[in-house]
């Protein structure tokens, strides 16, 4: 295996661009591959390949390797010890009722950094969330569209997020299986805008909050499909390649990346995989295409 994957995600400067960050025996600091449309790529994970904890970010925002090089399940990226040491881990369990900071640094960050409450449309569903870096968060999730509806510090954004989720039965997260399911499904932007508008009207008519942005000052609903390459124009669902104990192999020319989902084309067949699943693995990562066995997208047989 010639690469160790330390991270995948999106660079935001000068504009959103998906990437894979890796290290190897010859490289002592992370190097990135930008996942540009039409570029070749091959990712191959051997069967029963062990997965290692990636470590954590400390209070100084520095990456700390896992001190135990802990082996972890394929569906995890951190061991329990490192997840507890993660800076701002308290945000993952906060519901805005009372402050249980993971550290004084995290508390200071929370109470001195503005966070938005947002609505977003992902994989056929409207969800609510909050973030201190909203646009990055929306693109990381693979959002089709989104809008900021509130801004505040401390507990207030989380409290409002959970209040909206409970009142209107909006999810706080969308499963990866749901995101895969909606690849290749046409979107109607007018219908999406109408769904946002109706939900916003209901929120503003029934919830009182000091951090809600005045309704007449809301920005327009923003669409993000322009960042996902040719994925929004797919006519059918790609074949899903998931990491299992049997490994993973995906190769082709990049069609696009939506959130953490990479879609490639190989001999007229489309394949998709979740890039987050390969973090912490040693694997073959090459900027070339190899032939894969497959069939046309499932929709071609309907």
SVG drawing of the C-alpha trace seen along z (x, -y; Angstrom):
<svg xmlns="http://www.w3.org/2000/svg" viewBox="-47 -43 58 53">
<polyline fill="none" stroke="black" stroke-width="0.4" points="0.0,0.0 1.6,-3.3 -0.5,-5.9 -1.9,-6.6 -5.0,-8.7 -5.0,-11.4 -8.0,-13.5 -10.5,-14.2 -12.6,-17.3 -13.0,-20.6 -10.5,-23.5 -12.4,-26.8 -9.8,-29.3 -9.9,-30.6 -13.0,-28.5 -14.5,-25.2 -12.4,-22.3 -12.5,-18.6 -9.3,-16.9 -7.6,-13.8 -4.7,-14.3 -2.2,-11.5 1.3,-10.6 3.8,-7.9 7.2,-6.7 8.8,-9.3 6.5,-12.1 6.6,-13.3 3.9,-16.0 0.5,-15.6 0.3,-16.1 -3.0,-16.6 -4.6,-15.5 -7.3,-17.8 -10.2,-15.9 -10.8,-17.8 -13.5,-16.8 -12.2,-14.4 -9.0,-13.7 -8.1,-10.0 -8.1,-8.3 -7.8,-4.8 -8.4,-3.9 -7.7,-0.3 -7.9,1.1 -6.8,4.6 -9.0,7.2 -8.8,7.0 -6.6,3.9 -6.3,2.6 -7.6,-0.9 -5.8,-3.2 -7.0,-6.1 -6.2,-9.5 -5.5,-11.2 -7.1,-14.5 -7.0,-18.3 -5.8,-19.8 -6.7,-23.1 -4.0,-24.9 -5.7,-23.6 -2.7,-21.3 -3.1,-17.8 -1.8,-15.2 -1.3,-11.6 -2.9,-8.9 -0.4,-8.1 -1.3,-4.4 -1.7,-4.0 -5.0,-2.3 -6.8,0.1 -10.4,-1.0 -13.5,0.4 -13.9,-0.4 -16.8,-2.8 -14.8,-4.9 -12.0,-7.5 -10.9,-7.9 -10.4,-5.7 -12.4,-6.5 -9.5,-8.2 -8.7,-10.5 -12.4,-11.4 -12.6,-12.5 -9.5,-14.6 -10.8,-16.3 -11.0,-20.1 -14.6,-21.3 -15.9,-17.7 -18.5,-19.2 -20.3,-20.6 -21.1,-17.1 -23.4,-16.4 -24.6,-20.0 -28.3,-20.6 -28.2,-24.2 -29.6,-23.5 -26.4,-24.0 -22.7,-24.3 -20.5,-21.3 -17.3,-22.4 -14.6,-19.9 -12.0,-22.5 -11.8,-26.2 -10.4,-26.9 -13.5,-25.2 -15.8,-27.3 -14.0,-30.5 -14.3,-29.6 -18.0,-28.8 -18.9,-31.9 -16.8,-34.2 -17.4,-32.7 -20.6,-33.4 -22.5,-30.4 -25.4,-30.2 -28.5,-28.1 -29.3,-27.0 -31.8,-25.1 -30.4,-22.9 -31.8,-20.6 -30.0,-17.3 -31.0,-14.0 -34.7,-14.9 -35.0,-16.1 -34.9,-19.5 -32.7,-19.4 -31.7,-21.9 -28.2,-22.5 -25.8,-25.0 -22.2,-25.8 -19.4,-28.3 -18.4,-27.8 -21.7,-27.4 -20.8,-27.4 -18.0,-24.9 -20.4,-22.7 -23.1,-22.8 -20.7,-21.8 -19.1,-19.1 -22.6,-17.6 -23.3,-17.7 -26.1,-20.2 -28.1,-21.1 -29.2,-24.4 -29.1,-26.2 -30.0,-29.4 -28.8,-31.0 -31.8,-31.9 -30.1,-32.8 -26.8,-33.9 -25.6,-33.9 -23.0,-32.7 -22.8,-30.2 -25.8,-27.9 -28.4,-29.9 -27.7,-28.5 -27.7,-24.9 -30.9,-25.5 -32.7,-27.0 -31.5,-24.2 -32.9,-21.5 -36.1,-23.5 -36.7,-23.7 -35.9,-20.1 -38.3,-19.0 -41.1,-21.4 -41.1,-20.6 -39.7,-17.0 -36.6,-18.1 -33.6,-15.7 -30.3,-16.8 -28.4,-14.5 -28.9,-12.6 -27.7,-9.0 -25.1,-8.2 -27.4,-5.6 -30.0,-8.3 -27.4,-10.4 -26.4,-7.5 -30.0,-6.9 -30.5,-10.4 -27.5,-10.4 -28.9,-10.8 -32.3,-11.9 -33.4,-15.2 -33.9,-18.2 -36.5,-20.9 -35.1,-24.2 -38.5,-25.9 -40.0,-23.2 -37.0,-23.4 -37.3,-27.1 -41.0,-26.7 -40.2,-24.1 -37.8,-26.5 -40.2,-29.4 -43.1,-27.4 -40.8,-26.1 -39.4,-29.5 -42.8,-31.0 -43.8,-28.3 -40.7,-28.9 -41.1,-32.6 -44.8,-32.4 -44.4,-30.0 -40.9,-30.5 -39.6,-33.5 -35.9,-33.8 -33.6,-36.8 -31.0,-35.3 -33.4,-34.8 -32.3,-37.0 -35.2,-39.4 -37.2,-37.8 -36.9,-40.8 -33.1,-40.6 -32.6,-36.9 -30.3,-36.2 -31.6,-34.4 -31.5,-30.6 -28.1,-29.5 -27.6,-26.5 -24.4,-24.6 -24.7,-22.2 -22.2,-24.2 -19.4,-22.8 -20.2,-19.1 -18.9,-18.7 -21.2,-16.7 -23.0,-14.8 -26.1,-17.0 -26.5,-16.1 -26.4,-12.3 -29.3,-10.5 -29.1,-7.4 -27.8,-6.1 -24.2,-5.0 -23.1,-1.6 -22.2,-2.0 -18.7,-0.8 -18.5,-0.5 -15.6,0.3 -15.9,3.7 -13.6,6.4 -13.2,7.5 -11.6,4.1 -12.5,1.5 -11.7,0.8 -12.9,-2.2 -11.3,-3.6 -12.2,-6.0 -12.4,-9.6 -13.8,-11.9 -17.4,-12.9 -17.5,-15.0 -17.6,-15.0 -20.7,-15.9 -20.0,-16.3 -17.8,-13.2 -19.2,-11.1 -16.8,-10.6 -18.4,-9.6 -16.2,-8.3 -16.9,-6.9 -15.2,-3.8 -16.1,-2.4 -19.6,-4.0 -20.3,-2.7 -20.6,-5.1 -19.4,-4.2 -19.6,-6.1 -18.0,-5.7 -17.8,-7.6 -14.4,-9.2 -14.7,-9.6 -14.5,-5.8 -10.9,-5.6 -9.5,-8.0 -7.0,-6.1 -6.3,-3.4 -3.1,-2.4 -4.1,-2.0 -3.1,-2.3 -3.9,-5.8 -3.0,-6.6 -3.8,-9.3 -4.6,-6.7 -7.5,-4.6 -7.7,-0.8 -10.4,1.4 -13.2,2.4 -15.9,5.0 -19.4,3.6 -22.6,2.7 -24.4,-0.4 -26.1,-2.4 -29.2,-0.7 -31.6,-3.2 -30.6,-2.0 -32.4,1.3 -35.7,-0.3"/>
</svg>
